[in-house]
């Protein structure tokens, strides 16, 4: 099985998280949206497929913790 790695750098202030289909109980996907660079017509969207719902939830919690540590809040 091949392993692929992608490294992306985003400003935390420009990052938005979409948690995928919330109707699915075992949702293991989410998206990271780079909404910075307002003058750029192309926006980066990265879809993350975690091995399972628990991993996705853990990754999201880590992202939220890091964003909050930078002084940003969630609505």
C-alpha positions in Angstrom: 0.0 0.0 0.0 1.4 3.3 -1.0 1.6 6.2 1.4 1.2 9.7 0.1 2.3 12.9 2.0 1.1 16.4 1.3 2.5 19.3 3.3 0.6 22.6 3.2 1.2 25.9 5.0 -1.8 28.0 5.9 -2.1 31.0 8.0 -4.4 29.9 10.9 -6.4 33.2 10.4 -7.1 32.1 6.8 -8.2 28.6 7.6 -11.8 27.4 7.7 -12.8 23.9 8.6 -15.8 22.1 7.0 -16.7 18.9 8.8 -18.3 17.1 5.9 -21.6 15.4 5.9 -22.9 15.8 9.5 -25.9 13.5 8.7 -23.5 10.5 8.7 -22.9 9.1 12.2 -19.4 7.7 11.3 -18.2 10.7 9.3 -14.5 10.3 8.6 -14.0 13.3 6.3 -13.5 17.0 6.6 -12.2 19.8 4.4 -9.7 22.6 5.1 -10.4 25.8 3.2 -7.8 28.5 2.7 -9.9 31.7 2.4 -6.9 34.1 2.5 -5.6 36.0 -0.5 -9.0 37.6 -1.3 -7.7 38.9 -4.7 -6.8 35.4 -5.8 -9.7 33.8 -7.8 -8.5 30.3 -6.9 -8.9 29.0 -3.4 -7.2 25.9 -1.9 -9.6 23.2 -0.6 -8.1 20.1 0.9 -10.3 17.1 1.6 -9.1 14.9 4.4 -10.2 11.3 4.6 -9.3 9.9 8.0 -9.1 6.1 8.6 -12.1 6.3 10.8 -14.5 8.8 12.5 -12.5 8.8 15.8 -9.3 9.8 13.9 -11.2 12.6 12.1 -12.6 13.9 15.4 -9.1 13.8 17.0 -7.6 15.7 14.1 -10.3 18.3 14.2 -9.9 18.8 17.9 -6.1 19.3 17.4 -6.7 21.9 14.7 -9.3 23.7 16.9 -6.9 23.7 19.8 -4.1 25.1 17.7 -6.4 27.8 16.2 -7.7 28.8 19.7 -4.1 29.0 21.1 -3.5 31.6 18.4 -6.3 33.7 19.8 -9.0 32.8 17.2 -12.5 31.8 18.2 -15.1 29.6 16.6 -18.6 30.8 15.9 
